[in-house]
């Protein structure tokens, strides 16, 4: 197995909140001060995360995405926050976030401009890393827009990794490297894992079922090359824009937004747990339904996502509209997900032999099965040769622990 980035971080998939999918690049604070990318937004979200159980559930990062910067660097060549929207500066914001028991993430780009046109880090890697460390930043999302060549792209990702480590501050490093390589060449995941803590493979996640479905399909298609590289220190990120609101940035959960039905939200949460994906919500935690909050804070699902064995799950069979996924867990356990891709009609039953699981070892000679989602209940004890029949709603998923 490849060595992960040697910074001792991301032993399990990182969890947190990210502004992008829900708040995008809104910079007009005069029109809507509660929705623009500003100091106020992150302070209010940090308050909610500390007070409403998000931090205690494991969501520790609050992440700034693109559009936080002033249009130009300062007189010393350093990045600076927009002075109107971040009047106290990033260091004061980081101090406030830390006072809530949380960690602050920030965004930059390997090229000369960010995707939204703000100053990028090209030719400033060491200076920007030192600036982020001085501010007290705990995570860097490093995008890949506006890099002239694939060679400069790769060099930039390597150099920023080394620059972050040289600062002496523990900073999780989130890369977009393989996403920008894939149109031209197969990414070298062994190398990427040596420099990055997690890396994005696919397009921005949107608040829609078609987006979630396409991410799952892409992951299953490429699982032979991506599953084996994931593990403590380095993780595949379906896209950091995620749950119940859905995702865009790392693996963003869009749960709690507008585009997913309840069953589709359950599917995103269950499958992100199976895939050992970073769990970054992109929603408005100040206004979230009790049902979405229950799902996002579900301790049993989060325990599967954060399992210390650190193995990513994979699809083991597909039968018409049904897919069966599994993920090996510590203690000789397995997580199992039955996904119904059908988008019409009512609930359908999927029946399969338990010999499918764990190459025939998961239930040999017997196993207990507990359903985690969409509701928790014990199914009892089954023998190795038993069959299981699971009823699943259209676009829904039943998540179990074996």
N, C-alpha and C positions, 0 to 999 in steps of 0.2 A: 504494500500500500504506500501511496505517496505521503511524504511528510506534509503536514499542514503548515501554514504560515506560523512561524515559531514566535508568536507573541503571547502564547498562553491564554488566548481569548476564544470565545465562541465554542466552548466545550459542548454546548448544546445549541440548537438553533436560536438566534437572538429573537427577542420579542419586544414590541413597542408600538408606537403610534407615529404616523407619518402624514404630512399635510397634503401630499400631492393630489391623489385622485379626487378627494372631496373639495379641496380649496384651490387647486390648480395654481395659476400664476396671477392671482388677483392682487394688484398693487394699489388700487384706488381705495384708500381708507376713508376718504371723505364721504363717498357714496354709501359704503357698507363697512363700518369699522369692525364689526364682529366676524367678518368673513375674509378680510384681506390678510395677506401674508405679513404678519407684524409681530412685534414683541407681545402685544396684548393677546393674540391668539395662542401663543405658546405658554404664556403665563397661566391663562385660564384653563388650557388643556392640562397643564401640569397639576393645577389645583384639583381638577376633577379626577385625574389618575391617582392622586394620593388619597383623596377622600372617598372615592366610590369603589374601592376594591381592585382597581386595575393593577396597581403596583403590586399588591399582595398576591394577585393571580399570576404574576410573572412578567407583566408588560413593563419593562424597566427603562426603555429608551423613548425619548420624545424627539422626533427627528424633523429638522428643517430641510426641505428639498430646495429646488431651484427658486430663483427670484428673491432671495434675501439680500442680495448685494447692492451696493451703490453701483452706478454705471461705470465708474472708473476706480482704479486703485488709488491709494493715498500717495503723498509726496515721497514716501519711502518705498513705494512699490508694493505695499501690503494690501491684501483684500480688506475691504471695509463694508460694514453693514449699511444699508440705506438709513441715513440719519433721521429721516422723518418717521419711518416705520419701526425702526429699532433705536429709539433715542438713547437708551441706556447702554447699548453695545452688546455684543455677543458674550463677552466675559461676565457681565452682570447677569445676563440671562442664564448662563451656565451655572453661576453661583445660586441663583434662585431655584433652578431645576434640581441641583444637587441638594439644596436644603429640604426638598420634598422627598428625598430618598430615590431620586430618579437620575438618569443619565441623558446627556444631550448629544444628538447627532446633527451633522451638518452636511452640506452638499458642495461639491465642486466638480470640475470637468478636466479630463486629460488634455483637451485641446485648448486653442487660444480663446475660445468663447464657450460658455455653457449652451445647452440646447435652447434656452430662452434668450441668448444673446448677451449675457452678463460676462464679466471677465473670467476666463478660464485659467488653469494652472500651468499651461505650457510655458517652459523656461522659468517657472517659479516654484518647482516642486518642493525644494528644501525650505524656502521661505514660507510657503503656505502651510507646510507641515508644522513648522515652528510656530506660526501664528495660531493654528488650531490648538496646538498643545498649550500655548500661553493662555488661550481663552478658556481652557478646561474642557475641550470637546472630547467626547468618549467614543464617537463613531463617525466615520467619513464614508458617505456614499459618493463614489467617484464615477461620473458619467463618461461617455465616450464620443460626444459630439465634436465636430469641427477639428478632427485630427487628420492631417493631410494624407498620411500613408499608414498602412498596417504596421510598418516597422516603428513609426513614431508612436502609434497607439500602444504597442507592446512595450516599448521603451518607457513610455510615460507611466504605465501601470506598475512596471517593475521599480522605477525610480521613486514613485510616491510611496510604495510599500517600504522601501529601504529608508526613505526620509521620515516616515512615521515612526519606524522603529528607532531611528537615531535620536528622536526627541526624548526618549525615556518615558514617555507617557503611554499608558495602555489605551490604544485607540483601535476599535474594531474597524476592519477595512472591507467595505462592500464594493465590489467591482461590477462593471457592466461589460467587461472584457469579452467574454465569449459571445454575447449577443451581437456585438459589432464585428466580430470575426466571421460568424457563421455564413453570411452571404457570400464570402470569398473562399473560406477554407475551414476545415474541421479544427475546432479548438483543441489545444493540447492541455487537457484538464490536469494532468500531472504537474505541468509547469504552473498553471493558474493557481492550483491549490498551494503551491509553495509561496505565493505572494499574497493571496487573498483569503479572507475569512468566509465570505460567501460571494456568489457570482450569479448574475442574471443571465438566463438562457433564452428568454422569449420576449415577445412584445409586451408593452404596457397592458396591465390588466384593467379592464373597464367594468363598470357597474352593470353587467349584463350576463345572462346565462351563456350566450354565444361565446363570450370571452373566456369564461370559466371552462366551458366545454372544449374550446380550442387548446387551452393550456394543458388539460388532462390528456387530450389526444396526442399533442406533441410530446409530452413526457413519456407516455406509453410507447410511442414510436421510437424514441431515442433512449429508452431505459438501459439498453445494453451498454451504452457508452457513458451514461451519467450516474447511474445508481452506485456503481462500484467505487467511485471516487469520493462520494459523500461520507462524512464521518466527523468525529470531534475535531474542531478547529477549522473545518471547511465544509460549506453546505451549498447545494444547488438551490437557487432562488427562482421559483417560477416567474416571479416579477414582484418587486417590492412595492406593491400597491394592493392592499389586500382586504381582508375579511369583513363581511357584513357591511358593505360599502363597496367592496371589492378592491382589487389591488393594482398598483402601478409601480411602486418604487422598488421594493425588494421583492416582497412576496405579499403585496398589500392585500389585506382582507377588506372586502368592501361590504361586509355584513353590517347592517345598521343603516344602509343608505336607501336607495330607491329602486334599484333595477332587479333585485333577486326576490323570488318567492321564498317562503319559509323553507320548503324542501331544498331549494337551490342553495340557500344559505347554509343549511345543514351539510349539503354536499361539499361546499367549499371548506368548511371547518374540518369535516372528517377527512377529506382528501389531503388537505395541507398537513394534517397530523400524520397521515400515512406516508406522505412524501418527505417527512422531516424537514419541512420548509420553514424558513424564518417567518415568524408571525408578526407582521406589521399591519395594524389597522389603519385604514384611511377613512375616517368617518367623523361625525361631530359628537364627541362624547358628552357634550353639554345637553344634547337632545337625542337620546337614544332610547328605544323601546325596552321594556323589561325583558321581552323575549330575546332580543338581540344581545342584551347584556348577559343574560343567562347562558346563551350559547357561547359567546366569546370568553366568558369567565369559567366555563365548564372544567372543573378540576380533572376529571377523568380523561377528557380529550387532551388537555394541556399536558398531562402526565405521559400520554402516548407520544405527543410531539417532542417532549423533552427527555425521552427515555435515554438513559446513560449509555446503553449499548451503541447508540449513534448510527444505526443502520437505516438507510432509506428504503422505503417500501417500493413495490413494483406490482404491475398487473400480471396475474398468473393465468387467467383465461378470459376469453370473451365469447359470449354465446348470444347471438342476435343483439338485443338491446341491453343485455346485462354484462357487467364487467365484475370480476372478482379480483381484488387486490389484497396483498398481505404485507406486513412489515414485521420482521423479527424484533423481539424486545428482550430486555434483560430478564433473567430468571426463567429462561426457556419458554417464555410466553410469546404470543403473536398478537398483533392487531390485524383485523380482517375487515374489509369494507366491501359491501355489495352495492354497486351503483346501477341504477336503472336509467338509461339514456333516453328512454321513450318519452315523447313530449305530448302524447295524446292518450285519452282514455283514463282508466283508473289504476289502482294498485295492481301489481302483478307479482306472482310468486316465482322465485328462482330456487331450484333444488339442485344440490350438488353433494358429492361425497367428501367427507372430511379428510380422505386420503389425499385430496388436492393440496392440503395445507402443509407448509414446511417440508416439502419433498416427502410427504408421508409420515413425518416424525412429530408433527405438532400435537396430534391426538393419539399417539401410540404409547401405551395401550388404551388410554382414556384421557379425557380432558373436560374441564369445566368451561362453560361459555357464558359470558356476561355481555349483554347489549349495553352500549354506551349512548348511542344516538340512533334515532331522534329522541328517545327517552330511555332511561336506564332501567334494566330489569335483568334478573338472573334467568338463564335458560336451562340450567341444570348440568348434569354430567352426561357425556356421550362417549361411546366407544370408538375405536379407530375405524371401524367399518361402517359407522353410522352415516346417514345422509341428513342434511340440514335443509329445511325449506324456509326461505326468508321472504316476507312480503315487503315490497318496496314501492313507494309512490313514484309517479312519473317525475323525472329529473331529481329524484331523491336518492339518499344513501342510508344504509343501515351500517353502523360502525359497531364492531364487537371486539372483545378481548378474549383470547383463547388461552 
